[in-house]
Amino acid sequence: MIEEMSLTDLSARPEYNFAVKVTDAYKKYGGQNFALRGLNMSVKQGTIYGLLGPSGCGKTTLLGCLIGQRELDGGKIAMQINRTSQIGYMPQELALFEEFSIKEHLMFYGYISEMKKLDILRSSQKLMKFLDLPNIDSLVSSLSGGQKRRVSLCIALLHDPILLILDEPTVGVDVILSESIWDKLVEMSENEKKTVIVTTHYIQEARRSHTIGLMREGKILAEDDPCSLMRFHGGQSLEDVFLKLCRQTLTLNDYGDEENEDSKGTQSIQLVKTPYTLFKRTNFEMNRVLAYSMKSFVWMRRNIPLVLFTLLLPIVQCTLISVTVGDDPFNIGLAFVNDENKTDEFQNSTSFVYEGTRCDDNSTFSAEYLNFLRKERLILKPFSDLDTAQEAAKRNKVWGVLYFYPDYTHSVIERLNLANKASDLAVNHSEVVVWLDQSNEVIAQLLKRQILEAAVALLESVSQRCNFTNMPPSPHSVEKIEAIFGNNNPNFRQFMTPANAVLFAFYLPMMFTLGAMLMEKTSGLLERGLAAGLTLLEVAIGHVVLQFVILVAQTALMMVVLYCAFDNPIQGSITWCVIFLLFVGVCGMFYGFFIAALCDSFTTASCLAIGSYFPLFMLSGAIWPLEGMHYVMRYISMFLPVTSSVETYRSISARSWTITHPKVYGSLISLSIWTTVFAVMTAVMVKFRGVK
Ligand SMILES: Nc1ncnc2c1ncn2[C@@H]1O[C@H](COP(=O)(O)OP(=O)(O)OP(=O)(O)O)[C@@H](O)[C@H]1O
């Protein structure tokens, strides 16, 4: 709830004689890592307050608490203003979009500060002159470091804030620019009565503040105007005062050999937090969402190669999967030793005539069998003896060896003719002996299937030519398999394609969201946007709008490649397939938000994204049926967002299931629950870790 108090009400209370008053503030990161340790600070209205202290003393943390981005763990902050739009915040980082022009920056931040277009243009014109900035259409990437800093300051001043909070505006800036920035600050505080809180490392420039707060280890050691500080603490310069105060604190703390946490006075403290909700926006503004989305579209327009990559990736991936997965392997080498050809007894025989049969052609059955195998696109390599053929298989020159007995044709005919009455020798020698390299399951299974199918083809051919009375039944023993769902010749691609589509629909938006959010987070853009008035909900919706457009384009391209350019079978409604994939994509996006909130760097985020990809992929049932999974993992995997989606998408595309099927709406409910869980966890992360 926003603390609604007017300026007049507040100034009537003694604690509000100041523009900002911080009392006994504590802030810790993790267990006992205190960044603020009982800090007290009073900033008078219409003055410049220079917060001076070494690196790591807690200045940025304090400012984060003032702008409402971080919550104090103890203590109180009171301010004379009651709206975010009354604060102008300039973060330590530049927090600018390199690809944007100055004007685009000003329009974006103006809109999210709820300014009208005309007001933005009017204010920009004034500030451009005031800060001596180049052409408003110049891209930030073409500006010098100093000009970028001034653009950053210009954004902070755009909406004419009452309170300016500037985090090291002069760091890394040359002396002349630093001087000119301080000139502007002094001018604003004197002429426009603005209150300025500015952090700095540099004692020299801090001298120009009306009040200096000397900060060390999360505390203000002293605060006063520069002259009073030197007079009161008896120093020749501010440096002297600061050193003197530091030594005093060390002496006070020097009970033992080393300072410990207790000596810093934080161990035994009972932290009492006063709710500080002054700047938390709870309202939702469509204009801010639009401004955020427009910003993202402008960014995309300036990064065409990246956009093309995003759109081409699913095309390339779907094309690759369609041309590389599922077709039977071919040109596989298979050795054969055909002793039938070597035997004189049969070599010159012109027919194999048995009583009552008409098998009188002059080719051997082994040659016919081998021809059937050649039609399966196998490369058959003749060997004169079994030893060399098997040696070739061991050296991986061939995947298997076939052996035909010298009396193969005769034995087959005898067996077909006499059935149970055939001799044992005929039974044995009518069989082709096969040795296979079984190290590759897929190829071994394929060879087994092709060898069996060639045998069936030979028997069918023989049965057409010869009138055997004792034709054995087909070795399949099943007459014909008719597909209930799918088609009569399923292949692995039909199994893989739906999984591929779902995994893509999940991971592409996830990676894109993660990249975009982390870029905004690590560069300070997100923090600045939130400080300027955006809410997390508006950021999420703005991003989802943009990502949704990309997702629709990606999904459409995937559909065209999978089902138009290639003949991947689809029985169900394409509309339901698209709707389902969009649900999956939104879930992926929120997973991306969650990882971005959890991680502080691209390295950890990449590790987490890639690290979670492999388990989710393995548990998705993409490469092997779930029915083959360990039953515990099978049970667990069904609760994961991707696994049930893969199964459901297979059923939508191959079994024509629609929303009315319990598995389809069950899966949509599961995806919605996961999306909500990721959204809530992101919000919790942001609350506890901030956006930095
Ligand atoms: N997100 C965080 N997680 C954990 N520790 C943090 C985090 N941010 C700051 N700290 C720690 O809090 C302390 C104060 O950091 P802070 O950035 O506020 O200092 P600073 O005075 O602004 O430093 P600098 O002048 O270098 O910017 C440091 O010890 C820092 O390591």
Ligand as a Chemical Component Dictionary entry (heavy atoms), coordinates in Angstrom:
data_LIG
# 
_chem_comp.id                   LIG 
_chem_comp.type                 NON-POLYMER 
_chem_comp.pdbx_formal_charge   0 
_chem_comp.three_letter_code    LIG 
# 
loop_
_chem_comp_atom.comp_id 
_chem_comp_atom.atom_id 
_chem_comp_atom.alt_atom_id 
_chem_comp_atom.type_symbol 
_chem_comp_atom.charge 
_chem_comp_atom.model_Cartn_x 
_chem_comp_atom.model_Cartn_y 
_chem_comp_atom.model_Cartn_z 
_chem_comp_atom.pdbx_ordinal 
LIG N1  N1  N 0 23.938 -8.229 -4.275 1  
LIG C1  C1  C 0 24.842 -8.358 -3.303 2  
LIG N2  N2  N 0 25.040 -9.556 -2.730 3  
LIG C2  C2  C 0 25.940 -9.714 -1.732 4  
LIG N3  N3  N 0 26.705 -8.718 -1.262 5  
LIG C3  C3  C 0 26.561 -7.493 -1.798 6  
LIG C4  C4  C 0 25.626 -7.250 -2.851 7  
LIG N4  N4  N 0 25.690 -5.942 -3.196 8  
LIG C5  C5  C 0 26.631 -5.397 -2.385 9  
LIG N5  N5  N 0 27.144 -6.313 -1.562 10 
LIG C6  C6  C 0 28.162 -6.117 -0.546 11 
LIG O1  O1  O 0 27.741 -5.044 0.274  12 
LIG C7  C7  C 0 28.824 -4.184 0.565  13 
LIG C8  C8  C 0 28.476 -2.758 0.119  14 
LIG O2  O2  O 0 28.376 -2.742 -1.294 15 
LIG P1  P1  P 0 27.961 -1.427 -2.088 16 
LIG O3  O3  O 0 27.890 -1.761 -3.527 17 
LIG O4  O4  O 0 26.751 -0.861 -1.467 18 
LIG O5  O5  O 0 29.218 -0.504 -1.801 19 
LIG P2  P2  P 0 29.619 0.890  -2.462 20 
LIG O6  O6  O 0 30.066 1.765  -1.358 21 
LIG O7  O7  O 0 28.546 1.395  -3.319 22 
LIG O8  O8  O 0 30.861 0.444  -3.353 23 
LIG P3  P3  P 0 31.370 1.130  -4.696 24 
LIG O9  O9  O 0 31.773 2.513  -4.348 25 
LIG O10 O10 O 0 32.520 0.282  -5.095 26 
LIG O11 O11 O 0 30.243 1.062  -5.643 27 
LIG C9  C9  C 0 30.037 -4.733 -0.150 28 
LIG O12 O12 O 0 30.780 -5.489 0.787  29 
LIG C10 C10 C 0 29.480 -5.654 -1.183 30 
LIG O13 O13 O 0 30.325 -6.747 -1.391 31 
# 
loop_
_chem_comp_bond.comp_id 
_chem_comp_bond.atom_id_1 
_chem_comp_bond.atom_id_2 
_chem_comp_bond.value_order 
_chem_comp_bond.pdbx_ordinal 
LIG N1  C1  SING 1  
LIG C1  N2  SING 2  
LIG C1  C4  DOUB 3  
LIG N2  C2  DOUB 4  
LIG C2  N3  SING 5  
LIG N3  C3  DOUB 6  
LIG C3  C4  SING 7  
LIG C3  N5  SING 8  
LIG C4  N4  SING 9  
LIG N4  C5  DOUB 10 
LIG C5  N5  SING 11 
LIG N5  C6  SING 12 
LIG C6  O1  SING 13 
LIG C6  C10 SING 14 
LIG O1  C7  SING 15 
LIG C7  C8  SING 16 
LIG C7  C9  SING 17 
LIG C8  O2  SING 18 
LIG O2  P1  SING 19 
LIG P1  O3  DOUB 20 
LIG P1  O4  SING 21 
LIG P1  O5  SING 22 
LIG O5  P2  SING 23 
LIG P2  O6  DOUB 24 
LIG P2  O7  SING 25 
LIG P2  O8  SING 26 
LIG O8  P3  SING 27 
LIG P3  O9  DOUB 28 
LIG P3  O10 SING 29 
LIG P3  O11 SING 30 
LIG C9  O12 SING 31 
LIG C9  C10 SING 32 
LIG C10 O13 SING 33 
# 
